[in-house]
Amino acid sequence: MRAVVFEQFGEPAEVREVPDPKPAEHGVVVRVEATGLCRSDWHGWTGHDPDITLPHVPGHELAGVVESVGSRVGGWRPGDRVTVPFVCACGTCPACAAGDQQVCERQTQPGFHHWGSFAQYVALDHADVNLVAVPDDMAYATAAALGCRFATAFRAVVQQGRVAAGEWVSVHGCGGVGLSAVMIAAAAGARVVAVDVSPRALDLARTCGAAECVDATGLPDPAAAVRELTGGGAHLSLDALGSPATCAASVNGLRRRGRHVQVGLLPSPDGTTPVPLARAIALELELLGSHGMAAHAYPGMLRLVRSGVLRPELLLTSTITLDAAPAALAAMDTARGAGVTVIEPWHRK
């Protein structure tokens, strides 16, 4: 099969022929029809993820068709249309037994723990726990966008953030996850303030339902702008980018007893990030993390997508071939306001 491979962190990846994967006894191999290009892939390529061993194939949000199944798989057959959360759970650890597969103690993640979906085929573990059926009327590109950014935003806003109609919600960073969060919060009846440095990203945020937008370019205190727009601060705020500046702005933009949800990854040399805890104490703020969404929680989200209440397809702004993926991956840290890019591994120009 053809796949995007990098041999060194931060060095150019290339498309090459590699052996086809084989399914584990509990797993499947999926023919990848579409896969999203996510900032987490850039973090992995840069060397921020200790689970990656080289050489490596990135890619973790995907949709496609089951190609082959392991001998212990009971619920899936070749030809099934599927997607998968980026966290593939084991199904048997205490976290999984509690229904918290998104924080499975023995999780595997395609594109991190093993070769991922920037390829024509990808192997996925524990299929009966992790696969999600893709409706026949849903495009593969739309389904691929669900597995990381949209499902992650859905759980962050609805389950972790406990959004309520009429609340103010601020979203810091309007890439794929952030725009998804804007759309989901607005659909829930919240008033959303979108914060970014890209005019293009803020235009997309308005399209997704943002009531207010803050261009943080050169702004000394974006949190103050959020507090002014919301009459004292957001009830719920998300850092959807993942930087010390956006994390601090998210916390500092909250009103009393507000809720901060950290969604964007926060890599740092020593593994720590400064957080304004004095404000958290004084205002009794909640500081929460959110890490994807378990496969069993997808049906509620899928119902809203199929009914048209949520429209993740509006976030898809470009489709590229596998050959274009290495350059697009390298450009992710500087590309602003690009929306969601989907790779179609079987298409060639």
C-alpha positions, 0 to 999 in steps of 0.5 A, a space after each residue: 500500500 501507499 502511505 505517508 512515512 517520516 523517518 525523523 521527527 520534524 524532517 520531511 515525510 514522504 509517500 512510499 510503498 509499505 507492506 499492507 497491515 494485517 488484523 490482530 485477532 481482536 482487530 480489523 483492517 480498514 480501507 481508508 476512504 478519508 482521513 483528517 489532517 489534525 494538529 495532533 498529527 503535527 505534534 506527533 511529527 514534531 516529536 511531542 508524543 513519546 509513544 511514537 517510534 520511528 519510522 512512522 505513519 501518522 493519521 488518527 481520524 478516519 472513515 472507510 470500509 472494513 477490509 478484513 477481520 480478526 478471528 475473535 471479532 464478532 460484530 463486524 464484517 468486510 464491507 461495513 462502513 465504519 469510523 473509530 474514535 482516536 482512542 481505541 480502548 481495550 474494553 476490559 480495564 477498570 476505566 472501560 468497565 466504568 464506561 470511560 473508554 476515552 481514558 482506557 488504561 491500555 488504550 492504543 491510538 492509530 497514528 501514535 501507538 502504531 501506524 495510522 491512517 495516512 495510508 490506504 489501509 490501517 489496522 485498528 485494535 479491539 474492533 468490537 469495542 471501538 468501531 462505529 457504523 457510518 450511516 449510508 447517507 453520510 460521506 466518508 469525509 464527514 465521518 472522518 472529521 468526527 473521530 477526533 475533532 468533532 467528537 472531542 469537541 462534542 464531549 468537551 462542550 456537552 458532557 465535560 462542559 455541561 453547556 446550557 442554553 443562554 450561557 456564554 461560551 468562549 472558544 480560544 483557537 478556531 481550528 477544527 476542534 474550535 470551530 466544532 465547539 463553536 457549532 456545538 455550543 451554538 446549536 445547544 443555545 449558548 452564546 459563543 465568543 470565538 477567539 483567534 488571530 486569523 480573520 479567516 478562522 473568525 469568519 468560519 466561526 461566524 458561519 458556525 454560529 459565533 455571536 461575537 468574535 475577538 481578533 487576538 492579534 496584538 491584543 494584550 489581554 484577550 480575556 479582558 475582551 471576553 469578559 467585557 463582551 459577556 458582561 463579566 466573563 464566560 460561563 464555559 470556556 475552552 482552550 481548543 488550541 493548546 498553548 500557555 497563552 490560550 490556556 491562561 486566557 481561557 481561565 482568565 476570561 471566566 466569570 465566578 464559578 465558571 468552567 474551563 475545559 482544556 482540549 488542546 494539547 499542551 506540550 512543554 519541555 518539563 511537562 507542566 504549564 502555568 495556569 492562573 490557579 489564584 483566579 481559580 481559587 478566588 472564583 471557585 472555577 472548575 478546571 477540566 480536561 477532555 480526551 476524545 469520546 468513547 464509541 458507545 457515546 457516538 449515537 447521540 451525536 450522530 442523531 444530531 448530525 443526521 437531523 441537521 442540527 449539527 453540520 460538520 460537513 460545513 467545516 470541511 474546507 479542502 480535500 487533498 491527495 495522499 501525495 499532498 499530505 507531507 507538505 500539508 502536515 509540515 505547514 500545520 503550525 503556520 497555516 491559519 484559519 484553514 478549517 478542516 483538511 481531509 486526505 483521500 488516500 485512494 485519489 491521485 491527481 
